[in-house]
Amino acid sequence: MLSRLSDRWFFGGLGFVALALVALSLVWPQGYGARSPAPFGHAEVIPDYVKVDEKKRQKRRDALQRIREAQERAEGGIQVAEPEPKR
């Protein structure tokens, strides 16, 4: 025969689990293995490989910008003729 669980025990345990999960979320690592910022951890430090990726993205953006500017300069000198209407 199954014994009934008292509401007092069930909701008390549920509250304890909720508080434990909130406490765990305050100290759980936040992306890239970095800990939570102060006062629960230390300041976020961006790993070197993220900084290198940012430099690559910036170089790519600069190259695309140069390509766009060159295309705009080239398009500025080209005259597109209107097609003749069909009879």
Secondary structure as GFF3:
##gff-version 3
##sequence-region A 1 87
A	DSSP	alpha_helix	7	27	.	.	.	ID=ss1
A	DSSP	alpha_helix	48	76	.	.	.	ID=ss2
###
